[in-house]
Amino acid sequence: VFALCFVGAYGLEQSLVDVWVMLIAGLIGFGLKRYGFSPAPIIMGLVLGGLVETSLAQSMIIFDQQWTGFLARPIALTFFALALVSMLNAPVRGFIKNRSRRSGGAG
């Protein structure tokens, strides 16, 4: 498997830089997997990050650099609220879990 990975990385553009990028990405992926991180959100962020950045720049031009223009539209407000809830979900659950452990252990 390793040999095929090396051949595939090198074969596309005949560059050792591609092989090094493959090795570094593999080590990062191995470390993330070892410590319990899911690779799916990271891959999605890498794939969609450029597209989101371009779309944000276009939207800022449309709304004359005003952030309030995003919240004036119901669909944008809905997506903003969903993003906020999804980002705050894990920290709030962890806080509640830790608080219940402390109160359960102290009493």
Sine and cosine of phi, psi and omega as CSV:
sin_phi,cos_phi,sin_psi,cos_psi,sin_omega,cos_omega
0.00,0.00,-0.69,0.72,0.01,-1.00
-0.88,0.48,-0.65,0.76,-0.01,-1.00
-0.89,0.46,-0.67,0.75,0.03,-1.00
-0.91,0.41,-0.59,0.81,0.05,-1.00
-0.90,0.44,-0.69,0.72,0.02,-1.00
-0.90,0.43,-0.70,0.72,0.00,-1.00
-0.90,0.44,-0.67,0.74,0.00,-1.00
-0.91,0.41,-0.67,0.75,0.00,-1.00
-0.93,0.38,-0.63,0.77,-0.03,-1.00
-0.98,0.19,-0.56,0.83,-0.14,-0.99
-0.93,0.37,-0.44,0.90,-0.08,-1.00
-0.92,0.39,-0.75,0.66,-0.02,-1.00
-0.79,-0.62,0.18,0.98,-0.02,-1.00
0.77,0.64,0.78,0.63,-0.04,-1.00
-0.77,-0.64,0.76,-0.65,0.05,-1.00
-0.95,0.32,-0.35,0.94,0.05,-1.00
-0.87,0.49,-0.64,0.77,0.03,-1.00
-0.89,0.45,-0.59,0.81,0.03,-1.00
-0.92,0.40,-0.67,0.74,0.03,-1.00
-0.91,0.42,-0.65,0.76,0.05,-1.00
-0.88,0.48,-0.67,0.74,0.03,-1.00
-0.88,0.47,-0.70,0.71,-0.01,-1.00
-0.90,0.44,-0.70,0.71,-0.01,-1.00
-0.91,0.41,-0.69,0.72,0.03,-1.00
-0.89,0.45,-0.61,0.79,0.04,-1.00
-0.91,0.42,-0.67,0.75,0.03,-1.00
-0.91,0.41,-0.65,0.76,0.05,-1.00
-0.89,0.45,-0.71,0.71,0.03,-1.00
-0.88,0.48,-0.65,0.76,0.04,-1.00
-0.89,0.45,-0.69,0.72,0.02,-1.00
-0.90,0.44,-0.67,0.75,0.02,-1.00
-0.90,0.43,-0.67,0.74,0.01,-1.00
-0.91,0.42,-0.64,0.77,-0.02,-1.00
-0.90,0.44,-0.60,0.80,-0.03,-1.00
-1.00,-0.09,0.24,0.97,0.18,-0.98
1.00,0.05,0.22,0.98,0.04,-1.00
-1.00,0.09,0.64,-0.77,0.05,-1.00
-0.99,0.12,0.74,-0.67,-0.02,-1.00
-0.97,0.24,-0.33,0.94,-0.08,-1.00
-0.86,0.51,-0.75,0.66,0.00,-1.00
-0.90,0.43,-0.55,0.84,0.00,-1.00
-0.93,0.36,-0.69,0.72,0.02,-1.00
-0.90,0.43,-0.67,0.74,0.04,-1.00
-0.88,0.47,-0.65,0.76,0.03,-1.00
-0.89,0.45,-0.66,0.76,0.02,-1.00
-0.92,0.38,-0.63,0.77,-0.04,-1.00
-0.96,0.27,-0.70,0.72,-0.11,-0.99
-1.00,-0.04,-0.18,0.98,-0.08,-1.00
-0.84,0.54,-0.73,0.69,-0.01,-1.00
-0.90,0.43,-0.65,0.76,0.01,-1.00
-0.91,0.42,-0.67,0.74,0.02,-1.00
-0.91,0.42,-0.65,0.76,0.00,-1.00
-0.90,0.44,-0.67,0.74,0.04,-1.00
-0.90,0.44,-0.70,0.72,0.00,-1.00
-0.91,0.42,-0.61,0.80,0.04,-1.00
-0.91,0.42,-0.67,0.74,0.03,-1.00
-0.89,0.45,-0.67,0.75,0.04,-1.00
-0.90,0.44,-0.67,0.74,0.01,-1.00
-0.91,0.41,-0.62,0.78,0.03,-1.00
-0.91,0.42,-0.56,0.83,0.07,-1.00
-0.92,0.39,-0.68,0.73,-0.01,-1.00
-0.89,0.47,-0.66,0.75,-0.06,-1.00
-1.00,-0.06,0.32,0.95,0.05,-1.00
0.80,0.60,0.72,0.69,0.05,-1.00
0.88,0.48,0.43,0.90,0.00,-1.00
-0.96,-0.28,0.88,-0.47,0.02,-1.00
-0.93,0.35,-0.43,0.91,-0.03,-1.00
-0.92,0.39,-0.37,0.93,0.05,-1.00
-0.89,0.46,-0.50,0.87,0.03,-1.00
-0.92,0.38,-0.64,0.77,-0.09,-1.00
-0.99,0.12,-0.10,1.00,0.01,-1.00
-0.99,0.17,-0.33,0.95,-0.02,-1.00
-0.99,-0.13,0.75,-0.67,-0.06,-1.00
-0.87,0.49,-0.66,0.75,-0.04,-1.00
-0.93,0.37,-0.62,0.78,0.03,-1.00
-0.92,0.39,-0.64,0.77,0.04,-1.00
-0.90,0.44,-0.62,0.78,0.04,-1.00
-0.89,0.45,-0.73,0.68,0.02,-1.00
-0.90,0.43,-0.61,0.79,0.03,-1.00
-0.89,0.45,-0.69,0.73,0.01,-1.00
-0.91,0.42,-0.67,0.75,0.04,-1.00
-0.89,0.45,-0.65,0.76,0.03,-1.00
-0.90,0.43,-0.67,0.75,0.00,-1.00
-0.90,0.43,-0.70,0.72,0.02,-1.00
-0.89,0.45,-0.67,0.74,-0.02,-1.00
-0.93,0.36,-0.53,0.85,0.03,-1.00
-0.97,0.25,-0.53,0.85,-0.04,-1.00
-1.00,0.00,-0.16,0.99,-0.08,-1.00
-0.87,0.50,-0.81,0.59,-0.07,-1.00
-0.91,0.42,-0.73,0.68,0.01,-1.00
-0.89,0.46,-0.62,0.78,-0.01,-1.00
-0.93,0.37,-0.66,0.75,0.04,-1.00
-0.89,0.46,-0.66,0.75,0.04,-1.00
-0.90,0.44,-0.65,0.76,0.02,-1.00
-0.89,0.45,-0.71,0.70,0.00,-1.00
-0.90,0.43,-0.66,0.75,0.01,-1.00
-0.90,0.44,-0.70,0.72,0.02,-1.00
-0.91,0.42,-0.63,0.78,0.00,-1.00
-0.91,0.41,-0.64,0.77,0.01,-1.00
-0.94,0.34,-0.53,0.85,0.07,-1.00
-0.91,0.41,-0.69,0.72,-0.01,-1.00
-0.90,0.43,-0.71,0.70,-0.03,-1.00
-0.94,0.33,-0.54,0.84,0.03,-1.00
-0.95,0.30,-0.59,0.81,-0.01,-1.00
-0.98,0.20,-0.46,0.89,-0.06,-1.00
-0.99,0.14,-0.44,0.90,-0.12,-0.99
-0.99,-0.12,0.00,0.00,0.00,0.00
